[in-house]
Amino acid sequence: MSRPYSPRNSSPASFVRVNGKIRAREVRVIGVDGNQLGVISLTEALGLARQHGVDLVEIAATAVPPVCRLVDFGKYRYELSKKEKETRKHQHASTVKEVQLSPRIDPHDLGIKVDHAVDFLCEDMKVKVALKFRGREMAHTEFGFEVIKKFIELIAPYGHPDFQPKLVGRSINLMISPLPRNKRAKNPRTIEDKEGEETNHAPEKKHHEKPHAARAPEKVKVPVADQPQTGGLNNPFAGLEIK
């Protein structure tokens, strides 16, 4: 039974026809050196592939006739996966995450917002910062700009603003782009996670090494003369002081 949908983890190379799986009678062939060899029969194209010790890979199945290339299929799959990774990088760069602030934000909350922004920037995503004023806060917009200035200083090792903060309506808007990877600092959260894993995998103590036994508290002997006279019985209220 055929599946109506392709599996999620499938790669583009899994749908490419190679050698005997190509169905066309004639194909347009691109040689090993990248030059076009023209339209030839499938049998002749397969013979050329064997002669050069490579595969005949169909790279444009919808063309008439289909376009095939003389190339090692393993190398071709590597090129496809590399292109796919580059495409994902560009998709991340076009992704925008929003972080909202307030002019009276607590320093601890500001640190949490900065951590979120650093995570996004280290994943090659843009960050949109929006600081909104409420009610009478519009009378003192300078406090909002101070918060934005502090935010920019904290994320400076990871990203840079695309433009100066602008007051639009009742909010200050700012767009931050990630720095290039060779100029960007490493995410401190990732470093802490790695250090934690190394600590968890530290060698355990050997069984023959016994921990030092805790010393029992020393008993204080009270002279008989100082002990309360209770008729030979322990008085539970002996230490009770009545005020």
Rosetta blueprint (number, residue, H / E / L):
1 M L
2 S L
3 R L
4 P L
5 Y L
6 S L
7 P L
8 R L
9 N L
10 S L
11 S L
12 P H
13 A H
14 S H
15 F H
16 V L
17 R L
18 V E
19 N H
20 G H
21 K H
22 I L
23 R L
24 A L
25 R L
26 E E
27 V E
28 R E
29 V E
30 I E
31 G L
32 V L
33 D L
34 G L
35 N L
36 Q E
37 L E
38 G E
39 V E
40 I E
41 S E
42 L H
43 T H
44 E H
45 A H
46 L H
47 G H
48 L H
49 A H
50 R H
51 Q H
52 H H
53 G L
54 V L
55 D E
56 L E
57 V E
58 E E
59 I E
60 A E
61 A L
62 T L
63 A L
64 V L
65 P L
66 P L
67 V E
68 C E
69 R E
70 L E
71 V E
72 D L
73 F H
74 G H
75 K H
76 Y H
77 R H
78 Y H
79 E H
80 L H
81 S H
82 K H
83 K H
84 E H
85 K H
86 E H
87 T H
88 R H
89 K H
90 H H
91 Q H
92 H H
93 A H
94 S H
95 T L
96 V E
97 K E
98 E E
99 V E
100 Q E
101 L E
102 S L
103 P L
104 R L
105 I L
106 D L
107 P H
108 H H
109 D H
110 L H
111 G H
112 I H
113 K H
114 V H
115 D H
116 H H
117 A H
118 V H
119 D H
120 F H
121 L H
122 C H
123 E L
124 D L
125 M L
126 K E
127 V E
128 K E
129 V E
130 A E
131 L E
132 K E
133 F L
134 R L
135 G H
136 R H
137 E H
138 M H
139 A H
140 H H
141 T H
142 E H
143 F H
144 G H
145 F H
146 E H
147 V H
148 I H
149 K H
150 K H
151 F H
152 I H
153 E H
154 L H
155 I L
156 A L
157 P L
158 Y L
159 G E
160 H E
161 P E
162 D L
163 F L
164 Q L
165 P L
166 K E
167 L E
168 V E
169 G L
170 R L
171 S E
172 I E
173 N E
174 L E
175 M E
176 I E
177 S E
178 P E
179 L L
180 P L
181 R L
182 N L
183 K L
184 R L
185 A L
186 K L
187 N L
188 P H
189 R H
190 T H
191 I H
192 E H
193 D H
194 K H
195 E H
196 G H
197 E H
198 E H
199 T H
200 N H
201 H L
202 A L
203 P L
204 E L
205 K L
206 K L
207 H L
208 H L
209 E L
210 K L
211 P L
212 H L
213 A L
214 A L
215 R L
216 A L
217 P L
218 E L
219 K L
220 V L
221 K L
222 V L
223 P L
224 V H
225 A H
226 D H
227 Q L
228 P L
229 Q L
230 T L
231 G L
232 G L
233 L L
234 N L
235 N L
236 P L
237 F L
238 A L
239 G L
240 L L
241 E L
242 I L
243 K L
